Amino acid sequence: MRHTISILVDNEPGVLSRIAGLFSARGFNIESLNVAETTEPDTSRITLVTSGDDWIIDQIIKRFNNMVDVIKLRDLTRLIRVKREMVLVKVEATQETRAEILRTADIFRAKVVDVGPKSYTLELTGDKDKVSAFIDLLTPLGINEIARTGTVAMIREAQITKRRS
């Protein structure tokens, strides 16, 4: 089963390395990893996606909770959450394919973020399936380059409100 884990950590050198090291030392795989500063410059949020049974995830969470740099950790898998990925796709744009590229972008509500004489660069945000479907439809048109984030996730307000009640 895929698990989405949100980890609030101290924004210090080496924290990400220690977290990745924990995974590699135990033979666990990281499927997706995103790290960014929060509204507080001294903290970062890591959103990590991994697969495993409940025992493996429990072991991961126990190890993280013992790390000094970890402020807060939540397995978001069974909570009501918002999950998104973002992709930038540079597509070969010929006279014959330009209209089809723009139609596909419109259908998926993607943005054209760069136009060159031979290519369009499109930006799309959505869940993993939407991003994958977008890439699949653009592939026959000639993708030159892809930059794709992993999953970012937050608990939905409805989940937070239910817990306060």
Backbone hydrogen bonds in HBPLUS format (Angstrom, degrees):
<---DONOR---> <-ACCEPTOR-->    atom                        ^
c    i                          cat <-CA-CA->   ^        H-A-AA   ^      H-
h    n   atom  resd res      DA  || num        DHA   H-A  angle D-A-AA Bond
n    s   type  num  typ     dist DA aas  dist angle  dist       angle   num
A0052-GLY N   A0001-MET O   3.01 MM  51  5.51 153.9  2.08 141.8 148.1     1
A0003-HIS N   A0050-THR O   2.71 MM  47  5.43 164.0  1.73 170.2 175.4     2
A0050-THR N   A0003-HIS O   3.01 MM  47  5.43 155.7  2.07 150.2 157.6     3
A0076-LEU N   A0004-THR O   2.72 MM  72  5.44 146.3  1.84 160.1 171.8     4
A0005-ILE N   A0048-LEU O   2.79 MM  43  5.19 172.8  1.79 161.7 164.0     5
A0048-LEU N   A0005-ILE O   2.88 MM  43  5.19 169.1  1.89 155.5 159.1     6
A0006-SER N   A0074-ARG O   2.81 MM  68  5.26 163.7  1.83 162.0 163.9     7
A0074-ARG N   A0006-SER O   2.85 MM  68  5.26 153.8  1.92 153.4 160.8     8
A0007-ILE N   A0046-ILE O   2.81 MM  39  5.03 161.2  1.85 151.8 157.3     9
A0046-ILE N   A0007-ILE O   2.79 MM  39  5.03 166.2  1.81 149.8 154.6    10
A0008-LEU N   A0072-LYS O   2.71 MM  64  5.01 167.6  1.72 157.6 161.7    11
A0071-ILE N   A0008-LEU O   2.73 MM  63  5.36 156.4  1.78 148.9 155.3    12
A0072-LYS N   A0008-LEU O   3.22 MM  64  5.01 158.1  2.27 131.3 134.9    13
A0009-VAL N   A0044-SER O   2.88 MM  35  5.39 169.8  1.89 162.1 165.6    14
A0044-SER N   A0009-VAL O   2.91 MM  35  5.39 158.3  1.95 147.3 153.9    15
A0010-ASP N   A0069-ASP O   2.89 MM  59  5.25 148.8  1.99 144.9 155.2    16
A0012-GLU N   A0010-ASP O   3.01 MM   2  5.65 125.1  2.32 107.5  91.7    17
A0011-ASN N   A0042-ASP O   2.82 MM  31  4.96 168.6  1.83 124.7 122.8    18
A0015-VAL N   A0012-GLU O   3.46 MM   3  6.12 170.3  2.47 135.4 136.2    19
A0018-ARG N   A0014-GLY O   2.99 MM   4  6.21 152.3  2.07 148.9 155.3    20
A0019-ILE N   A0015-VAL O   3.06 MM   4  6.38 155.5  2.12 151.5 158.4    21
A0020-ALA N   A0016-LEU O   2.89 MM   4  6.11 168.3  1.90 156.1 159.2    22
A0021-GLY N   A0017-SER O   2.85 MM   4  5.91 150.4  1.94 140.8 150.0    23
A0022-LEU N   A0018-ARG O   3.00 MM   4  6.20 142.5  2.15 138.9 147.5    24
A0023-PHE N   A0019-ILE O   3.34 MM   4  6.74 151.5  2.43 144.2 150.4    25
A0024-SER N   A0020-ALA O   3.00 MM   4  6.37 167.9  2.02 156.3 158.8    26
A0025-ALA N   A0021-GLY O   2.89 MM   4  5.87 159.4  1.93 148.7 154.4    27
A0026-ARG N   A0023-PHE O   3.22 MM   3  5.48 135.9  2.43 101.6 112.9    28
A0028-PHE N   A0023-PHE O   2.91 MM   5  4.87 152.9  1.99 149.0 145.4    29
A0027-GLY N   A0024-SER O   3.24 MM   3  4.96 158.0  2.30  96.9 103.5    30
A0031-GLU N   A0049-VAL O   2.76 MM  18  5.40 144.9  1.88 151.7 160.5    31
A0032-SER N   A0049-VAL O   3.29 MM  17  4.93 149.4  2.38 133.4 132.5    32
A0049-VAL N   A0032-SER O   2.91 MM  17  4.93 162.8  1.94 140.3 141.6    33
A0034-ASN N   A0047-THR O   2.92 MM  13  5.18 150.6  2.01 147.4 155.8    34
A0047-THR N   A0034-ASN O   2.85 MM  13  5.18 159.1  1.90 147.2 154.4    35
A0036-ALA N   A0045-ARG O   3.18 MM   9  5.69 150.0  2.28 142.5 151.4    36
A0045-ARG N   A0036-ALA O   2.86 MM   9  5.69 159.9  1.90 168.0 165.9    37
A0038-THR N   A0043-THR O   3.06 MM   5  5.93 161.8  2.09 145.4 141.9    38
A0043-THR N   A0040-GLU O   3.07 MM   3  5.66 168.1  2.08 125.9 127.0    39
A0057-ILE N   A0053-ASP O   3.11 MM   4  6.41 170.3  2.12 161.7 164.0    40
A0058-ASP N   A0054-ASP O   2.89 MM   4  5.95 155.2  1.95 145.1 152.6    41
A0059-GLN N   A0055-TRP O   2.97 MM   4  6.24 151.4  2.05 146.4 153.7    42
A0060-ILE N   A0056-ILE O   2.97 MM   4  6.30 156.0  2.03 151.5 158.1    43
A0061-ILE N   A0057-ILE O   2.94 MM   4  6.17 168.1  1.95 155.5 157.9    44
A0062-LYS N   A0058-ASP O   2.98 MM   4  6.16 158.8  2.02 146.9 152.7    45
A0063-ARG N   A0059-GLN O   3.04 MM   4  6.24 160.5  2.08 147.9 152.8    46
A0064-PHE N   A0060-ILE O   2.92 MM   4  6.22 163.3  1.95 155.6 160.4    47
A0065-ASN N   A0061-ILE O   2.92 MM   4  6.08 162.5  1.95 151.3 156.2    48
A0066-ASN N   A0063-ARG O   3.14 MM   3  5.28 140.5  2.30  99.6 110.8    49
A0067-MET N   A0064-PHE O   2.93 MM   3  5.25 159.2  1.97 112.0 119.0    50
A0070-VAL N   A0067-MET O   3.32 MM   3  5.60 156.9  2.38 106.9 113.5    51
A0079-LEU N   A0076-LEU O   3.06 MM   3  5.18 160.7  2.10 111.2 117.1    52
A0156-ARG N   A0080-ILE O   2.95 MM  76  5.73 171.3  1.96 130.0 132.9    53
A0082-VAL N   A0154-MET O   2.81 MM  72  5.46 159.9  1.85 161.6 168.5    54
A0154-MET N   A0082-VAL O   3.05 MM  72  5.46 147.0  2.17 145.0 155.2    55
A0084-ARG N   A0152-VAL O   2.95 MM  68  5.50 159.5  1.99 157.6 164.0    56
A0152-VAL N   A0084-ARG O   2.91 MM  68  5.50 150.8  1.99 155.4 165.0    57
A0085-GLU N   A0126-GLY O   2.71 MM  41  5.53 149.3  1.80 153.0 160.1    58
A0126-GLY N   A0085-GLU O   3.00 MM  41  5.53 156.4  2.06 150.9 158.1    59
A0149-THR N   A0086-MET O   2.83 MM  63  5.41 172.0  1.83 166.2 168.9    60
A0087-VAL N   A0124-LEU O   2.90 MM  37  5.42 151.3  1.98 152.9 161.7    61
A0124-LEU N   A0087-VAL O   3.01 MM  37  5.42 154.7  2.07 152.6 159.7    62
A0088-LEU N   A0147-ALA O   2.78 MM  59  5.15 159.7  1.82 152.2 159.4    63
A0147-ALA N   A0088-LEU O   2.93 MM  59  5.15 157.5  1.98 150.4 155.2    64
A0089-VAL N   A0122-LEU O   2.86 MM  33  5.18 156.9  1.91 145.7 153.5    65
A0122-LEU N   A0089-VAL O   2.81 MM  33  5.18 162.2  1.84 145.0 147.8    66
A0090-LYS N   A0145-GLU O   2.87 MM  55  5.11 171.3  1.87 152.4 155.4    67
A0144-ASN N   A0090-LYS O   2.70 MM  54  5.45 162.7  1.73 156.9 162.8    68
A0145-GLU N   A0090-LYS O   3.36 MM  55  5.11 154.2  2.43 133.9 135.9    69
A0091-VAL N   A0120-TYR O   2.77 MM  29  5.38 161.1  1.80 166.1 168.0    70
A0120-TYR N   A0091-VAL O   2.99 MM  29  5.38 152.0  2.07 149.0 157.2    71
A0092-GLU N   A0142-GLY O   2.72 MM  50  5.23 178.2  1.72 165.7 165.6    72
A0093-ALA N   A0118-LYS O   2.83 MM  25  5.24 164.5  1.86 121.4 125.5    73
A0097-THR N   A0094-THR O   3.12 MM   3  5.20 129.5  2.38  98.5 111.5    74
A0098-ARG N   A0094-THR O   3.02 MM   4  5.89 143.8  2.16 161.4 164.1    75
A0101-ILE N   A0097-THR O   2.93 MM   4  6.12 160.3  1.97 163.7 169.6    76
A0102-LEU N   A0098-ARG O   3.06 MM   4  6.30 165.6  2.08 153.6 156.9    77
A0103-ARG N   A0099-ALA O   2.88 MM   4  6.09 151.7  1.96 146.7 155.2    78
A0104-THR N   A0100-GLU O   2.94 MM   4  6.10 161.9  1.97 148.0 152.6    79
A0105-ALA N   A0101-ILE O   2.92 MM   4  6.16 160.1  1.96 149.4 155.4    80
A0106-ASP N   A0102-LEU O   2.92 MM   4  6.07 155.2  1.98 142.8 149.5    81
A0107-ILE N   A0103-ARG O   2.94 MM   4  6.20 160.6  1.97 152.3 157.0    82
A0108-PHE N   A0104-THR O   3.12 MM   4  6.34 158.1  2.17 150.5 155.5    83
A0109-ARG N   A0105-ALA O   2.91 MM   4  5.80 106.4  2.47 136.3 154.2    84
A0110-ALA N   A0105-ALA O   2.75 MM   5  4.70 161.5  1.78 146.3 146.9    85
A0109-ARG N   A0106-ASP O   3.13 MM   3  4.86 153.1  2.21  97.4 105.6    86
A0111-LYS N   A0123-GLU O   2.84 MM  12  5.11 158.9  1.88 149.0 153.6    87
A0123-GLU N   A0111-LYS O   2.74 MM  12  5.11 153.7  1.81 148.4 157.3    88
A0113-VAL N   A0121-THR O   2.81 MM   8  5.68 154.6  1.88 154.3 162.6    89
A0121-THR N   A0114-ASP O   2.82 MM   7  4.93 159.9  1.86 149.7 148.4    90
A0116-GLY N   A0119-SER O   2.79 MM   3  5.11 165.3  1.81 171.8 166.6    91
A0131-VAL N   A0127-ASP O   3.07 MM   4  6.37 166.9  2.08 162.8 166.4    92
A0132-SER N   A0128-LYS O   2.94 MM   4  6.12 162.1  1.97 150.4 155.8    93
A0133-ALA N   A0129-ASP O   2.91 MM   4  6.05 158.2  1.95 146.7 152.6    94
A0134-PHE N   A0130-LYS O   2.98 MM   4  6.15 156.9  2.03 149.8 155.9    95
A0135-ILE N   A0131-VAL O   3.08 MM   4  6.34 162.8  2.11 150.5 154.4    96
A0136-ASP N   A0132-SER O   2.91 MM   4  6.13 158.9  1.96 148.6 154.9    97
A0137-LEU N   A0133-ALA O   3.01 MM   4  6.27 152.7  2.09 147.6 153.6    98
A0138-LEU N   A0134-PHE O   3.07 MM   4  6.33 144.8  2.20 145.0 154.9    99
A0139-THR N   A0135-ILE O   2.94 MM   4  6.00 137.4  2.13 150.8 161.3   100
A0141-LEU N   A0138-LEU O   2.91 MM   3  5.28 138.5  2.09 110.7 123.4   101
A0142-GLY N   A0139-THR O   3.11 MM   3  5.44 156.1  2.17 110.5 117.6   102
A0159-GLN N   A0156-ARG O   3.02 MM   3  5.43 129.3  2.29 107.9 119.8   103
A0160-ILE N   A0156-ARG O   3.33 MM   4  6.76 155.3  2.39 147.5 154.1   104
A0161-THR N   A0157-GLU O   2.85 MM   4  6.05 166.8  1.87 163.6 166.7   105
A0162-LYS N   A0158-ALA O   3.06 MM   4  6.17 157.1  2.12 143.0 148.6   106
A0163-ARG N   A0159-GLN O   3.27 MM   4  6.51 151.3  2.36 142.6 149.3   107
A0164-ARG N   A0160-ILE O   3.21 MM   4  6.50 140.6  2.37 144.1 154.5   108
A0164-ARG N   A0161-THR O   3.22 MM   3  5.22 128.5  2.50  96.1 109.1   109
A0165-SER N   A0161-THR O   3.20 MM   4  6.40 139.6  2.37 145.9 155.9   110
